[in-house]
Each structure stands twice: as structure tokens, then as C-alpha cells.
Amino acid sequence: MRGILSGKALAYLEHALKAKSGNPDARIADYFDVAAGAGVGGIFTAMLFATSDQSRPISKADDTWRFLAEQGKRFYTSSSSSSSATGGKLLRRMIRRGGCSSTRSATAGLEKSMKDIFVEKSRKSLTLKDTLKPVLIPCYDLSSTAPFLFSRADALETDSFDFQLWEVCRATSAEPGRFDPVQMRSVDGQTRCLAVDGGLAMSNPTAAAITHVLHNKQEFPFVRGVEDLLVLSIGTGQLLEVSFENDQVKKWKAKDWARPTARIASDGSADLVDQAVSMAFGQSRSSNYVRIQANGSNLGRCGANVDTDSRPSNVNMLIGLADEMLKQKNVESVLFGGKRIDEQSNFEKLDWFAGELVLEHQRRSCRIAPTVAFKQATPKAT
């Protein structure tokens, strides 16, 4: 449910693009050349770049946070055993019962929600090829015990790397203990993947997106280095949830550390990528790279189940926190200097970023040669 924060940031960005371009139909996909997301971010990426007609995206940015606010109850429950139980209790429950009923129910709800978005009434199931621009969505493949990156570019090369978008989104958000792993195959059946949560493999895929552009001269022939890139990274917020005292944690056994360790690893990995990307941009980081992330220390304490509580009270709290996050001063990673509070708020950073995107869009319309040369999907045989 924390994805509501990043969804609200995307909605504000799209609003700013409409205002600055004068185009009421402006969409995020019109202004970005590549998008990457893990977990809920992967779902948002697919929503904003999937198309049913190879012309316009199927979703507006406002649809992202509303999806969680309105549909979250289908796959998150306020008293989910997977969110309240420790890792050990959950494991024992699954062994005794041959699986956890709440996990099966949540999985069915998530699958239904994904199919509602990415499977059309004609029963045509959108695939990675049915995206307007390059997208990158990770998962972790239990079959190969390695990360797997779903990529539009790979899908256009061969059907062996083209997957149904509803399954891609189901895979990247399949957090162990909350949702079942997904056994999936490419559209031609040649590639198999037993997928779980993309956040386990790549909680912040910004670096993957940058690498994709730098090493893809076919689609991005004029990119020489990071100085030619304009990058926006949006996190789901580092919110303060339940706190722990020394007398409590020193009694923990290995099983009790399962979920806290997962959160520490995920947030720490995302922060590490932010620092690395900032260092890669060097002196141009302020003009080429923007990170939007909630600073939980200034937002107050949230409930222990903030991630999975789909009740209106939690949804409304997260919507309020999203507005507060955008009002916060932007926090910037400084080369070898930790974090620095910027003079501009996250609102102002997104406004500036939208202005830069619109200017670049206008410059491209005046150029004779195209700046990018995206691969196009060949029409499917009927």
C-alpha cells in the first residue's frame, strides 16, 4: 500500500506535464524514453506504458495510486496472517496446512486485478511487446536462483522473452509469505520462470535503466554518457513503522528476524543504488538526476501493517502522507558526503523536472533526425 506515495508523485508529475505543455492529453509515456519498476513500481510501469493500439497508454498516472486505494482490498487484508505473523509462525502454518489460505486468497485477488487491467474484453492478453517504450521489470527466478529482468527490447527480439503483462506484474509483486510464487512461461513456451518479488532482486532498478540506455546504441544512438541522461527515481517512502527495543530484540531467534531483515535489506539496497547513481552523475547530479523519497522521520509513525492494511483509514493516511512527502524538502545524495537537504521541495523538483521534459520534447520535434530509434513490434498474425 505504500505505493500510494509514489503513485501520487507520478500523478502530480503528469499534471505538471499537462500544464507546462498545454496538452490536456499529455501522458508520462509521451516524455520518458525508458521506464523501470520493481514490485508495485513494476505494476505502475506496466500500467503507464502498456497500450492496446500501439498509440496511447491504457492508464493515466492518476490510475496508479487509485488502483491501490480502490483495489488493494482484493489482495491485501487489514489482518493478514502473513503481515502479522513472524516468518517462523508463517512457515509452520504453511507446512501444517499445505499452504496458507490467506496467501492463496491474496494471490487469487492479485491475479484477478492484474487480468482486469492487462487482459482486454476481447480476451487479448497484452504482452511486453504491447508497450510504447522500453520497460524493465525485475523478478527473482527460483528455478535459476538468479534475478530475471523482463524487457521490452528482449521481447521484440524473440517470443522466447515475451511474457503476458499480467503475469509479469504478478511476478514482480509476488512477495514471499504474502503471495504464492508464479510459474510462468514465455508466449512461445520456450522460457520458463518460477518468479517471486522483484524487490528481492532489485528494489531500486534505476541503475538497470541507466545501464540499458548506455549499452543500447541501436535505440539510443546519441547517448555518450550519463551527462546525456535525465533520470527520475521515485521511492515508496521510508516510513517509520513499529520500533523495537533492545530488551525485545535480544530475545529474538532467527525466525523472528525474517521480516525485519527483509525490510532492512530492501531499503538498504535502494539507498545504496541511489548513492551509486548519484556518484555516477558526479557534478551533474543536480541537473540530471532527481530522487523523490519520503523522509519518515518528518512524517510521524505509521502502523505496523502500513504495507498491507487496505482499510480506508490506512489508505487515507497514506494519501495524506503523500501530500506531505511532496511538500518536504528534497533530500539529495552528495558525492562522498551522505545526504543533503535541498532548498527545493519535492513539489518544486517535480515541477522543474516536468519543465525539462517538455523542453526536450519540443527540441526533438524540431530536429530532422530522431534522437531515439525505438524498436517496433511487428503486427501479430491474425
VOMIFI-838328 format. One record per residue (C-alpha): residue in three letters; x, y, z. Coordinates in steps of 0.5 Angstrom, whole numbers, plus 500, padded with zeros to 3 digits. Layout:
REM residues N
<rec resn="Ala" xx="X" yy="Y" zz="Z"/>
...
REM end
This chain:
REM residues 382
<rec resn="Met" xx="500" yy="500" zz="500"/>
<rec resn="Arg" xx="506" yy="505" zz="501"/>
<rec resn="Gly" xx="506" yy="505" zz="493"/>
<rec resn="Ile" xx="500" yy="510" zz="494"/>
<rec resn="Leu" xx="506" yy="515" zz="496"/>
<rec resn="Ser" xx="510" yy="514" zz="489"/>
<rec resn="Gly" xx="503" yy="514" zz="485"/>
<rec resn="Lys" xx="501" yy="521" zz="488"/>
<rec resn="Ala" xx="508" yy="523" zz="486"/>
<rec resn="Leu" xx="507" yy="521" zz="479"/>
<rec resn="Ala" xx="500" yy="524" zz="479"/>
<rec resn="Tyr" xx="503" yy="530" zz="480"/>
<rec resn="Leu" xx="508" yy="530" zz="475"/>
<rec resn="Glu" xx="503" yy="528" zz="470"/>
<rec resn="His" xx="499" yy="534" zz="472"/>
<rec resn="Ala" xx="505" yy="539" zz="471"/>
<rec resn="Leu" xx="507" yy="536" zz="464"/>
<rec resn="Lys" xx="500" yy="538" zz="462"/>
<rec resn="Ala" xx="500" yy="545" zz="465"/>
<rec resn="Lys" xx="507" yy="546" zz="462"/>
<rec resn="Ser" xx="506" yy="543" zz="455"/>
<rec resn="Gly" xx="499" yy="546" zz="454"/>
<rec resn="Asn" xx="497" yy="539" zz="452"/>
<rec resn="Pro" xx="491" yy="536" zz="457"/>
<rec resn="Asp" xx="492" yy="529" zz="454"/>
<rec resn="Ala" xx="499" yy="529" zz="456"/>
<rec resn="Arg" xx="502" yy="522" zz="459"/>
<rec resn="Ile" xx="508" yy="520" zz="462"/>
<rec resn="Ala" xx="510" yy="516" zz="457"/>
<rec resn="Asp" xx="510" yy="521" zz="452"/>
<rec resn="Tyr" xx="516" yy="524" zz="455"/>
<rec resn="Phe" xx="520" yy="519" zz="458"/>
<rec resn="Asp" xx="525" yy="514" zz="454"/>
<rec resn="Val" xx="525" yy="508" zz="459"/>
<rec resn="Ala" xx="522" yy="506" zz="465"/>
<rec resn="Ala" xx="524" yy="501" zz="470"/>
<rec resn="Gly" xx="520" yy="499" zz="477"/>
<rec resn="Ala" xx="520" yy="493" zz="482"/>
<rec resn="Gly" xx="514" yy="491" zz="486"/>
<rec resn="Val" xx="509" yy="496" zz="486"/>
<rec resn="Gly" xx="513" yy="500" zz="482"/>
<rec resn="Gly" xx="513" yy="495" zz="476"/>
<rec resn="Ile" xx="506" yy="495" zz="476"/>
<rec resn="Phe" xx="506" yy="502" zz="475"/>
<rec resn="Thr" xx="511" yy="502" zz="470"/>
<rec resn="Ala" xx="507" yy="497" zz="466"/>
<rec resn="Met" xx="500" yy="501" zz="467"/>
<rec resn="Leu" xx="503" yy="507" zz="465"/>
<rec resn="Phe" xx="507" yy="504" zz="458"/>
<rec resn="Ala" xx="502" yy="499" zz="456"/>
<rec resn="Thr" xx="498" yy="500" zz="450"/>
<rec resn="Ser" xx="492" yy="497" zz="447"/>
<rec resn="Asp" xx="493" yy="500" zz="440"/>
<rec resn="Gln" xx="501" yy="502" zz="440"/>
<rec resn="Ser" xx="499" yy="509" zz="440"/>
<rec resn="Arg" xx="496" yy="511" zz="447"/>
<rec resn="Pro" xx="498" yy="508" zz="454"/>
<rec resn="Ile" xx="492" yy="505" zz="457"/>
<rec resn="Ser" xx="493" yy="508" zz="464"/>
<rec resn="Lys" xx="494" yy="515" zz="467"/>
<rec resn="Ala" xx="498" yy="517" zz="472"/>
<rec resn="Asp" xx="492" yy="518" zz="477"/>
<rec resn="Asp" xx="490" yy="511" zz="476"/>
<rec resn="Thr" xx="496" yy="508" zz="479"/>
<rec resn="Trp" xx="495" yy="510" zz="487"/>
<rec resn="Arg" xx="488" yy="510" zz="486"/>
<rec resn="Phe" xx="489" yy="502" zz="484"/>
<rec resn="Leu" xx="492" yy="501" zz="491"/>
<rec resn="Ala" xx="487" yy="505" zz="494"/>
<rec resn="Glu" xx="481" yy="502" zz="491"/>
<rec resn="Gln" xx="483" yy="495" zz="489"/>
<rec resn="Gly" xx="488" yy="494" zz="495"/>
<rec resn="Lys" xx="483" yy="490" zz="499"/>
<rec resn="Arg" xx="482" yy="485" zz="494"/>
<rec resn="Phe" xx="489" yy="482" zz="495"/>
<rec resn="Tyr" xx="491" yy="486" zz="502"/>
<rec resn="Thr" xx="487" yy="485" zz="508"/>
<rec resn="Ser" xx="488" yy="489" zz="515"/>
<rec resn="Ser" xx="489" yy="483" zz="519"/>
<rec resn="Ser" xx="493" yy="479" zz="514"/>
<rec resn="Ser" xx="497" yy="473" zz="518"/>
<rec resn="Ser" xx="503" yy="474" zz="513"/>
<rec resn="Ser" xx="503" yy="481" zz="515"/>
<rec resn="Ser" xx="502" yy="480" zz="523"/>
<rec resn="Ala" xx="506" yy="473" zz="524"/>
<rec resn="Thr" xx="513" yy="472" zz="524"/>
<rec resn="Gly" xx="517" yy="469" zz="519"/>
<rec resn="Gly" xx="517" yy="462" zz="523"/>
<rec resn="Lys" xx="510" yy="462" zz="525"/>
<rec resn="Leu" xx="508" yy="463" zz="518"/>
<rec resn="Leu" xx="513" yy="458" zz="515"/>
<rec resn="Arg" xx="510" yy="453" zz="521"/>
<rec resn="Arg" xx="503" yy="455" zz="519"/>
<rec resn="Met" xx="504" yy="453" zz="511"/>
<rec resn="Ile" xx="508" yy="447" zz="513"/>
<rec resn="Arg" xx="502" yy="444" zz="517"/>
<rec resn="Arg" xx="496" yy="446" zz="512"/>
<rec resn="Gly" xx="500" yy="445" zz="506"/>
<rec resn="Gly" xx="500" yy="453" zz="504"/>
<rec resn="Cys" xx="497" yy="459" zz="508"/>
<rec resn="Ser" xx="489" yy="460" zz="506"/>
<rec resn="Ser" xx="490" yy="468" zz="506"/>
<rec resn="Thr" xx="496" yy="467" zz="502"/>
<rec resn="Arg" xx="492" yy="463" zz="497"/>
<rec resn="Ser" xx="486" yy="468" zz="497"/>
<rec resn="Ala" xx="491" yy="474" zz="496"/>
<rec resn="Thr" xx="494" yy="471" zz="490"/>
<rec resn="Ala" xx="488" yy="470" zz="487"/>
<rec resn="Gly" xx="486" yy="477" zz="488"/>
<rec resn="Leu" xx="492" yy="480" zz="486"/>
<rec resn="Glu" xx="492" yy="476" zz="479"/>
<rec resn="Lys" xx="484" yy="478" zz="478"/>
<rec resn="Ser" xx="487" yy="485" zz="479"/>
<rec resn="Met" xx="492" yy="484" zz="474"/>
<rec resn="Lys" xx="488" yy="481" zz="469"/>
<rec resn="Asp" xx="483" yy="486" zz="470"/>
<rec resn="Ile" xx="488" yy="491" zz="467"/>
<rec resn="Phe" xx="492" yy="488" zz="462"/>
<rec resn="Val" xx="487" yy="483" zz="459"/>
<rec resn="Glu" xx="482" yy="486" zz="454"/>
<rec resn="Lys" xx="475" yy="485" zz="454"/>
<rec resn="Ser" xx="476" yy="481" zz="447"/>
<rec resn="Arg" xx="481" yy="476" zz="451"/>
<rec resn="Lys" xx="487" yy="479" zz="448"/>
<rec resn="Ser" xx="492" yy="479" zz="453"/>
<rec resn="Leu" xx="497" yy="485" zz="453"/>
<rec resn="Thr" xx="505" yy="483" zz="453"/>
<rec resn="Leu" xx="511" yy="486" zz="454"/>
<rec resn="Lys" xx="511" yy="488" zz="446"/>
<rec resn="Asp" xx="505" yy="492" zz="448"/>
<rec resn="Thr" xx="509" yy="497" zz="451"/>
<rec resn="Leu" xx="510" yy="504" zz="448"/>
<rec resn="Lys" xx="517" yy="505" zz="450"/>
<rec resn="Pro" xx="523" yy="500" zz="453"/>
<rec resn="Val" xx="521" yy="498" zz="460"/>
<rec resn="Leu" xx="525" yy="494" zz="465"/>
<rec resn="Ile" xx="521" yy="490" zz="471"/>
<rec resn="Pro" xx="525" yy="485" zz="475"/>
<rec resn="Cys" xx="523" yy="479" zz="479"/>
<rec resn="Tyr" xx="527" yy="473" zz="482"/>
<rec resn="Asp" xx="527" yy="467" zz="479"/>
<rec resn="Leu" xx="527" yy="461" zz="484"/>
<rec resn="Ser" xx="529" yy="456" zz="478"/>
<rec resn="Ser" xx="536" yy="459" zz="476"/>
<rec resn="Thr" xx="537" yy="462" zz="483"/>
<rec resn="Ala" xx="538" yy="469" zz="480"/>
<rec resn="Pro" xx="535" yy="475" zz="478"/>
<rec resn="Phe" xx="531" yy="476" zz="472"/>
<rec resn="Leu" xx="529" yy="482" zz="468"/>
<rec resn="Phe" xx="523" yy="483" zz="464"/>
<rec resn="Ser" xx="525" yy="487" zz="458"/>
<rec resn="Arg" xx="521" yy="490" zz="452"/>
<rec resn="Ala" xx="527" yy="490" zz="448"/>
<rec resn="Asp" xx="529" yy="483" zz="449"/>
<rec resn="Ala" xx="521" yy="481" zz="448"/>
<rec resn="Leu" xx="522" yy="485" zz="441"/>
<rec resn="Glu" xx="528" yy="480" zz="439"/>
<rec resn="Thr" xx="525" yy="474" zz="441"/>
<rec resn="Asp" xx="518" yy="471" zz="443"/>
<rec resn="Ser" xx="522" yy="467" zz="448"/>
<rec resn="Phe" xx="523" yy="473" zz="452"/>
<rec resn="Asp" xx="516" yy="476" zz="451"/>
<rec resn="Phe" xx="511" yy="475" zz="457"/>
<rec resn="Gln" xx="504" yy="477" zz="459"/>
<rec resn="Leu" xx="504" yy="483" zz="462"/>
<rec resn="Trp" xx="499" yy="481" zz="468"/>
<rec resn="Glu" xx="504" yy="475" zz="469"/>
<rec resn="Val" xx="510" yy="480" zz="469"/>
<rec resn="Cys" xx="506" yy="484" zz="474"/>
<rec resn="Arg" xx="504" yy="478" zz="478"/>
<rec resn="Ala" xx="511" yy="476" zz="479"/>
<rec resn="Thr" xx="515" yy="482" zz="481"/>
<rec resn="Ser" xx="510" yy="484" zz="486"/>
<rec resn="Ala" xx="510" yy="476" zz="489"/>
<rec resn="Glu" xx="513" yy="478" zz="496"/>
<rec resn="Pro" xx="514" yy="471" zz="499"/>
<rec resn="Gly" xx="509" yy="470" zz="505"/>
<rec resn="Arg" xx="504" yy="474" zz="502"/>
<rec resn="Phe" xx="503" yy="472" zz="495"/>
<rec resn="Asp" xx="505" yy="465" zz="492"/>
<rec resn="Pro" xx="511" yy="464" zz="487"/>
<rec resn="Val" xx="508" yy="465" zz="480"/>
<rec resn="Gln" xx="510" yy="459" zz="475"/>
<rec resn="Met" xx="510" yy="463" zz="468"/>
<rec resn="Arg" xx="513" yy="461" zz="461"/>
<rec resn="Ser" xx="514" yy="466" zz="455"/>
<rec resn="Val" xx="509" yy="467" zz="450"/>
<rec resn="Asp" xx="512" yy="461" zz="446"/>
<rec resn="Gly" xx="513" yy="457" zz="452"/>
<rec resn="Gln" xx="521" yy="456" zz="451"/>
<rec resn="Thr" xx="523" yy="460" zz="457"/>
<rec resn="Arg" xx="520" yy="458" zz="464"/>
<rec resn="Cys" xx="521" yy="462" zz="470"/>
<rec resn="Leu" xx="519" yy="461" zz="478"/>
<rec resn="Ala" xx="518" yy="468" zz="480"/>
<rec resn="Val" xx="518" yy="472" zz="486"/>
<rec resn="Asp" xx="518" yy="479" zz="489"/>
<rec resn="Gly" xx="523" yy="484" zz="484"/>
<rec resn="Gly" xx="524" yy="488" zz="490"/>
<rec resn="Leu" xx="529" yy="482" zz="493"/>
<rec resn="Ala" xx="533" yy="482" zz="487"/>
<rec resn="Met" xx="533" yy="490" zz="485"/>
<rec resn="Ser" xx="529" yy="494" zz="490"/>
<rec resn="Asn" xx="531" yy="500" zz="486"/>
<rec resn="Pro" xx="532" yy="499" zz="479"/>
<rec resn="Thr" xx="535" yy="506" zz="477"/>
<rec resn="Ala" xx="542" yy="503" zz="475"/>
<rec resn="Ala" xx="539" yy="498" zz="471"/>
<rec resn="Ala" xx="535" yy="503" zz="467"/>
<rec resn="Ile" xx="541" yy="507" zz="466"/>
<rec resn="Thr" xx="546" yy="501" zz="464"/>
<rec resn="His" xx="540" yy="499" zz="459"/>
<rec resn="Val" xx="541" yy="506" zz="456"/>
<rec resn="Leu" xx="548" yy="507" zz="456"/>
<rec resn="His" xx="549" yy="500" zz="453"/>
<rec resn="Asn" xx="544" yy="500" zz="448"/>
<rec resn="Lys" xx="546" yy="504" zz="442"/>
<rec resn="Gln" xx="541" yy="501" zz="437"/>
<rec resn="Glu" xx="535" yy="505" zz="441"/>
<rec resn="Phe" xx="540" yy="511" zz="444"/>
<rec resn="Pro" xx="545" yy="512" zz="439"/>
<rec resn="Phe" xx="547" yy="519" zz="441"/>
<rec resn="Val" xx="548" yy="518" zz="449"/>
<rec resn="Arg" xx="555" yy="518" zz="450"/>
<rec resn="Gly" xx="555" yy="518" zz="458"/>
<rec resn="Val" xx="551" yy="520" zz="464"/>
<rec resn="Glu" xx="551" yy="527" zz="462"/>
<rec resn="Asp" xx="546" yy="526" zz="457"/>
<rec resn="Leu" xx="541" yy="523" zz="461"/>
<rec resn="Leu" xx="535" yy="526" zz="465"/>
<rec resn="Val" xx="533" yy="521" zz="471"/>
<rec resn="Leu" xx="528" yy="521" zz="476"/>
<rec resn="Ser" xx="527" yy="516" zz="481"/>
<rec resn="Ile" xx="521" yy="515" zz="486"/>
<rec resn="Gly" xx="521" yy="511" zz="492"/>
<rec resn="Thr" xx="516" yy="509" zz="496"/>
<rec resn="Gly" xx="518" yy="512" zz="502"/>
<rec resn="Gln" xx="522" yy="510" zz="509"/>
<rec resn="Leu" xx="516" yy="511" zz="514"/>
<rec resn="Leu" xx="517" yy="510" zz="521"/>
<rec resn="Glu" xx="513" yy="504" zz="523"/>
<rec resn="Val" xx="514" yy="499" zz="529"/>
<rec resn="Ser" xx="520" yy="501" zz="533"/>
<rec resn="Phe" xx="524" yy="495" zz="537"/>
<rec resn="Glu" xx="527" yy="496" zz="544"/>
<rec resn="Asn" xx="534" yy="492" zz="546"/>
<rec resn="Asp" xx="530" yy="488" zz="551"/>
<rec resn="Gln" xx="526" yy="486" zz="546"/>
<rec resn="Val" xx="530" yy="484" zz="540"/>
<rec resn="Lys" xx="536" yy="481" zz="544"/>
<rec resn="Lys" xx="531" yy="475" zz="546"/>
<rec resn="Trp" xx="529" yy="474" zz="538"/>
<rec resn="Lys" xx="531" yy="468" zz="535"/>
<rec resn="Ala" xx="533" yy="467" zz="527"/>
<rec resn="Lys" xx="526" yy="466" zz="525"/>
<rec resn="Asp" xx="524" yy="473" zz="529"/>
<rec resn="Trp" xx="529" yy="477" zz="525"/>
<rec resn="Ala" xx="526" yy="475" zz="518"/>
<rec resn="Arg" xx="521" yy="481" zz="516"/>
<rec resn="Pro" xx="525" yy="486" zz="520"/>
<rec resn="Thr" xx="532" yy="483" zz="516"/>
<rec resn="Ala" xx="528" yy="483" zz="509"/>
<rec resn="Arg" xx="526" yy="491" zz="510"/>
<rec resn="Ile" xx="533" yy="493" zz="512"/>
<rec resn="Ala" xx="536" yy="489" zz="506"/>
<rec resn="Ser" xx="531" yy="492" zz="501"/>
<rec resn="Asp" xx="531" yy="500" zz="504"/>
<rec resn="Gly" xx="539" yy="499" zz="505"/>
<rec resn="Ser" xx="539" yy="496" zz="498"/>
<rec resn="Ala" xx="535" yy="502" zz="495"/>
<rec resn="Asp" xx="539" yy="507" zz="499"/>
<rec resn="Leu" xx="546" yy="504" zz="496"/>
<rec resn="Val" xx="543" yy="505" zz="489"/>
<rec resn="Asp" xx="541" yy="512" zz="490"/>
<rec resn="Gln" xx="548" yy="513" zz="493"/>
<rec resn="Ala" xx="552" yy="510" zz="487"/>
<rec resn="Val" xx="547" yy="513" zz="482"/>
<rec resn="Ser" xx="549" yy="520" zz="485"/>
<rec resn="Met" xx="556" yy="518" zz="485"/>
<rec resn="Ala" xx="556" yy="516" zz="477"/>
<rec resn="Phe" xx="553" yy="523" zz="475"/>
<rec resn="Gly" xx="558" yy="527" zz="479"/>
<rec resn="Gln" xx="558" yy="534" zz="479"/>
<rec resn="Ser" xx="552" yy="534" zz="474"/>
<rec resn="Arg" xx="547" yy="530" zz="479"/>
<rec resn="Ser" xx="543" yy="536" zz="481"/>
<rec resn="Ser" xx="542" yy="538" zz="474"/>
<rec resn="Asn" xx="541" yy="530" zz="471"/>
<rec resn="Tyr" xx="538" yy="526" zz="477"/>
<rec resn="Val" xx="532" yy="527" zz="482"/>
<rec resn="Arg" xx="530" yy="522" zz="487"/>
<rec resn="Ile" xx="524" yy="523" zz="491"/>
<rec resn="Gln" xx="523" yy="519" zz="497"/>
<rec resn="Ala" xx="519" yy="521" zz="504"/>
<rec resn="Asn" xx="523" yy="522" zz="510"/>
<rec resn="Gly" xx="519" yy="518" zz="515"/>
<rec resn="Ser" xx="523" yy="522" zz="521"/>
<rec resn="Asn" xx="519" yy="528" zz="519"/>
<rec resn="Leu" xx="512" yy="525" zz="518"/>
<rec resn="Gly" xx="511" yy="521" zz="524"/>
<rec resn="Arg" xx="510" yy="514" zz="526"/>
<rec resn="Cys" xx="505" yy="509" zz="522"/>
<rec resn="Gly" xx="502" yy="503" zz="524"/>
<rec resn="Ala" xx="506" yy="496" zz="524"/>
<rec resn="Asn" xx="502" yy="494" zz="518"/>
<rec resn="Val" xx="502" yy="500" zz="514"/>
<rec resn="Asp" xx="504" yy="496" zz="507"/>
<rec resn="Thr" xx="498" yy="491" zz="508"/>
<rec resn="Asp" xx="493" yy="495" zz="511"/>
<rec resn="Ser" xx="487" yy="496" zz="506"/>
<rec resn="Arg" xx="482" yy="499" zz="511"/>
<rec resn="Pro" xx="480" yy="507" zz="509"/>
<rec resn="Ser" xx="484" yy="509" zz="515"/>
<rec resn="Asn" xx="490" yy="507" zz="513"/>
<rec resn="Val" xx="489" yy="509" zz="505"/>
<rec resn="Asn" xx="487" yy="516" zz="508"/>
<rec resn="Met" xx="493" yy="516" zz="512"/>
<rec resn="Leu" xx="498" yy="515" zz="506"/>
<rec resn="Ile" xx="494" yy="520" zz="502"/>
<rec resn="Gly" xx="496" yy="525" zz="507"/>
<rec resn="Leu" xx="503" yy="523" zz="508"/>
<rec resn="Ala" xx="504" yy="523" zz="500"/>
<rec resn="Asp" xx="502" yy="530" zz="500"/>
<rec resn="Glu" xx="506" yy="532" zz="506"/>
<rec resn="Met" xx="512" yy="528" zz="502"/>
<rec resn="Leu" xx="511" yy="533" zz="496"/>
<rec resn="Lys" xx="512" yy="539" zz="501"/>
<rec resn="Gln" xx="518" yy="536" zz="504"/>
<rec resn="Lys" xx="525" yy="539" zz="502"/>
<rec resn="Asn" xx="528" yy="534" zz="497"/>
<rec resn="Val" xx="534" yy="530" zz="500"/>
<rec resn="Glu" xx="540" yy="529" zz="495"/>
<rec resn="Ser" xx="545" yy="524" zz="496"/>
<rec resn="Val" xx="552" yy="528" zz="496"/>
<rec resn="Leu" xx="558" yy="525" zz="493"/>
<rec resn="Phe" xx="562" yy="522" zz="499"/>
<rec resn="Gly" xx="558" yy="527" zz="503"/>
<rec resn="Gly" xx="552" yy="523" zz="505"/>
<rec resn="Lys" xx="545" yy="526" zz="505"/>
<rec resn="Arg" xx="544" yy="534" zz="504"/>
<rec resn="Ile" xx="537" yy="537" zz="505"/>
<rec resn="Asp" xx="536" yy="541" zz="498"/>
<rec resn="Glu" xx="533" yy="548" zz="498"/>
<rec resn="Gln" xx="527" yy="546" zz="494"/>
<rec resn="Ser" xx="521" yy="542" zz="496"/>
<rec resn="Asn" xx="519" yy="535" zz="492"/>
<rec resn="Phe" xx="514" yy="539" zz="489"/>
<rec resn="Glu" xx="519" yy="544" zz="486"/>
<rec resn="Lys" xx="523" yy="539" zz="484"/>
<rec resn="Leu" xx="518" yy="535" zz="480"/>
<rec resn="Asp" xx="516" yy="542" zz="477"/>
<rec resn="Trp" xx="523" yy="543" zz="475"/>
<rec resn="Phe" xx="523" yy="536" zz="472"/>
<rec resn="Ala" xx="517" yy="537" zz="468"/>
<rec resn="Gly" xx="519" yy="543" zz="465"/>
<rec resn="Glu" xx="526" yy="540" zz="463"/>
<rec resn="Leu" xx="522" yy="534" zz="460"/>
<rec resn="Val" xx="517" yy="539" zz="456"/>
<rec resn="Leu" xx="523" yy="543" zz="453"/>
<rec resn="Glu" xx="527" yy="537" zz="451"/>
<rec resn="His" xx="520" yy="534" zz="448"/>
<rec resn="Gln" xx="520" yy="541" zz="444"/>
<rec resn="Arg" xx="527" yy="541" zz="442"/>
<rec resn="Arg" xx="526" yy="534" zz="439"/>
<rec resn="Ser" xx="520" yy="536" zz="435"/>
<rec resn="Cys" xx="525" yy="541" zz="431"/>
<rec resn="Arg" xx="530" yy="536" zz="430"/>
<rec resn="Ile" xx="531" yy="533" zz="423"/>
<rec resn="Ala" xx="534" yy="526" zz="425"/>
<rec resn="Pro" xx="531" yy="523" zz="431"/>
<rec resn="Thr" xx="534" yy="523" zz="438"/>
<rec resn="Val" xx="532" yy="516" zz="439"/>
<rec resn="Ala" xx="530" yy="510" zz="435"/>
<rec resn="Phe" xx="526" yy="505" zz="439"/>
<rec resn="Lys" xx="525" yy="498" zz="436"/>
<rec resn="Gln" xx="517" yy="497" zz="434"/>
<rec resn="Ala" xx="513" yy="491" zz="435"/>
<rec resn="Thr" xx="511" yy="487" zz="428"/>
<rec resn="Pro" xx="504" yy="486" zz="427"/>
<rec resn="Lys" xx="501" yy="480" zz="430"/>
<rec resn="Ala" xx="499" yy="475" zz="425"/>
<rec resn="Thr" xx="491" yy="474" zz="426"/>
REM end
